[in-house]
């Protein structure tokens, strides 16, 4: 025996709902853009499938039967659920809802990313964002393993499977202990620090960034003496604060309120540091396509 649900069609319920609203065959048929006789046939078919009369008909009026009143609530629930489900599906295809996983180095969250994320979340409140601070190398691995959708890193060494776009260029800043003899007033160039020890980001974690710092020092005819390595700004600042060496950081990573340190922006040097957005060429997340519109313009 064929069940009622296997025989029901969505159009049957939509016809029923319009007729239940108008209680007039001609008006309902007009709304549904079908003939009055076709509507009457479809309602009769629906009643036959259900085995009950949904409408009481006379020459003067049409009204819902007790079974029709009960069916009205169920039909409305089914159609509303279907419409909302289809709307969510379409929004997912369009990238209007879903999840987006973003990796970033700490300096990206100082100036560049926050206004973009705020703008994006204001426009697409149904998108859930997952943000994770990772090193350059960890972001590349996470991208390859589909653990993040897009990364913001200071490296342009990526595999052929990745897209890469430079999104932000900035100066470096020299980081010194609060009581260091070099100040904004007597600073000439980074060459004054040739005999100092430096705390730098590890070469193996970001070869490009490390090389940029070497190039910056090379502009003034010295190679930095590296005493310590650290990957987080807070660690670097604490080491500098305690006299363990100087450091060179992206200007956006400056934190002038929480440590006994000073910063001098290196405005006159040729070497700059870049932030890159990296994502897979064959990405499948439609939300990423929407997000890319906010960083590629």
N, C-alpha and C positions, 0 to 999 in steps of 0.2 A: 504494500500500500504506500503510495507517494504521500509524504507529509505535507502539511499546509505550507510550511516554511519553504519547502523546495519548489512550490508552485507560485509563491508570491514574487512579484516583481516590484522594484522601487517605483516604477511609474504608476502602478496600481495605488500605492499609498499616497503619492503626490496628487493623483486624481481625486482620491477620497478626501484628502485634506482641503483641497480647494472647494470641493462641493460642500463639505462640512462647514466651511467658512461662509460661503455665499448662500447655501440652501436654495440654489436656483441653477438648473441645468444649463440654461442658455448663457448666463453670466459666467458660470464656471468653465464651460466649453470655450468661451471667448478668451478667458484668462489663460487657458492651457493651449490655445491656438489649435484646437481640434473641433470637429463638428459635434453638434449636440448628440446625434445618434451614436457617434463613436464613443463619446463619454458615457452614455447610457449603457452601451455594450460592455465597456471596461468595468463599470461599477457592478453590473450584473455578474460579470466574470469573477470579480473580487468576492462578491457575496456567495457565489457558488463554491469558490475555493474554501472560504471560511465556514460555509454551511449555515450562515445566519443572514438575516436581513439587517443591513446597516442603516437604511433610510426607510421611513414611512412616507409613501407617496400618495398624494391625491391629485385631483385635477387643479386644485387651488394652491397647494403648498407642498414643500418637501421639508421633512424634519428628521432629526437623528432618532433612531430607535434606541432602546436601552443598551443593546449590544453595540450600536454605533457610538454611543456616548462613551462606553468603556474602551472601545477600540481607538477612539480619537486620541486619548492620552498616550497609548502605546505607539500609535503611528507617529505622533509628534516627537516622541522620544527617539524613535528609530531614525527618522529623517534628520532631526537636529544632530544626533550623534554622527550620522553619515556625513552631513554637510561640514561639521566641524573637523571630522577626520580628514576629509578631502582638502579642507582649507589648510590644515597643518601639514599635510603631505605636500601640497603645492608650495607652502612657505619653506619647507625643508628643501625642496628642489631649487627654490629661488635663493636659498641662503639666508632667509629671514629669521629662521629659528634653528636651533641645534646647539652644538658644542664646538668651542674653538680652544685648542691648547697652544699656548704661547710660551716659548722659552726665551730667556733674555739674560744678558750680563748686567751686573748691578748698575753700571753707569747709564744704561739705556732707560732705566726707570727713574732717573733724576729729572731730565728735561724732555727727552724726545717722546717716550711712550705714553706718559700719563694723559696729555691732552688728546691724543689719538684714541686711546681706550675710552676716555670719558665721552668723546664725541660719538664713537661707535656704539657704546652701550646706551647712550641716550636715544639713538636712532633705532637700535635693535635690542629692545629690552628683553626679548624672548630668547636671546642667545646667551648661553652660559659660557663664561670665560674661565679657563684654568690657566693660571700664571705660575711659572716655575723658574726661579733663578738657577742658571746652570753655567758652567764654564763653556768656552768656545767648543772644545773637543766633545764635551758631554752633549751639547746641543746638536752637533753634527751626528753623533751616534743616535740620539733620540729621534732625529729626523729620519735617519735610515731605517729605524725600527718602527716608525709611525707612532711614536710615543708623544710627539708634539707635531702640530700642523705647520708652524712657522717659528723660526728662531731669529733673534736679534743679537749679533755677535760681532766681534772685532777680528774677523778673519775672512779672507777671500779665497782660501784654499778649500774648495768644495769639489765633490765628485761631479761627473758629467750628468748625473741624474737630478742635479739640483739647479734651481733658478737662484740667481743672486742679484741684489740691487743695493747700491750704496744709497743710504737714506739720510745720513747725517754726518757732517764733517765739522771738526772742532779743533781748537788748540789743545796743547798739553799744558799742564800746570806742574810747577816744581813744588814739592812738599818739604817743609823744613820744621824743625822744632821751634817752639815759640821764642826761645832765647838765642837762636842762631845769629851769627854776625852778619849774614847776608839779609838785607831787607829790601823792600820795594824801592827805597831811596838810593841805595848804593848798588843795586843789581844792574849789571851790564848785559851779561849773557850767561848761558849755562856753562861756559868754559870756566867760570869762577869755581865750579864744583868738581873740577877734574880730580882733585885729591881726596874727595869725599867717598864714603861707602854708600852704596845704594841698595834699597829694598825694591825689587822689581817682580813683576808678574812672570811666572815660569815660562821659559822658551817653549817647552814641550806642550804647554796648554794653549799657547797662542803665538806661533812662530812669526806671523806677520806683525802683530803688535810689538813683540819683543824686538824685531828687526827695525821697526820704526823708531824705537827709543835709541837703539844703537846708531841709527842714521842721524838722529837729532844730536847725539853726543859727538858723532864723527864730524858734523858741521863745524865743531869747535875743537877738533883735533885731539880728542881723547876717547878712550873706551872706558865705560863705567866699571868700577870695582864693585861687584855684586856680593854683598855680605849675607843677605837673606832673601828668600822668595816667599810671596804670599799671593793668594788669589782673590781675597776679599778686601774691599776698601777699609772696613773697620779694623782689620788686622794690620794693614799697612799703616794706618794712621796711629794706632797704638804703639807700633814699633818705632815710628818716627818720633812720637811724643816722648818715648823713653830713651831717645838718643842712640838708637840702633842703626841709624843711617838716614839718608834722604830718599825721596822717591819722586817718580814722574808718573802722573796719572792723567787721564782725560779730564779736561776742565770741568765737565758736567758732574764728575764724581766728588767734587769739593764738598767738604763738610766743615764749616767754619764755626760751628757752635758747640760741638761736643768733645773737642780735643784741644790740648794745648799745643797747637801747631799753626803754621802760617802757610799761605799759598801765594805763589807768584805765577801769573799766567804768562806763558811763553808766546807772546803775540808776534814777535819778529822772526821766529824760526820758519824755515821752509817746511819742515816736517809737521804734518797734521795727523790726526787719528780719525779713522772713519768707522761708522757703525753700518753694518750690512744686514739686510733682511734676506733670509735664506728659506726656501721652501721647495718641496719636491715638484718636479715637472709633471709627474703623472698623479698629482693629488686628486682625491675623490671627494673631499669635504666641500660641499657647495658654500658653506659659511666662509671658508677661506677666500673664495672668489669675491665675496662681498667685502671682506676685510681688506683685501688687497687694494680695493678702490680707494681706501683711506690713506694708503702709504705710497701709491705709485703715481698719484696725480702731481 
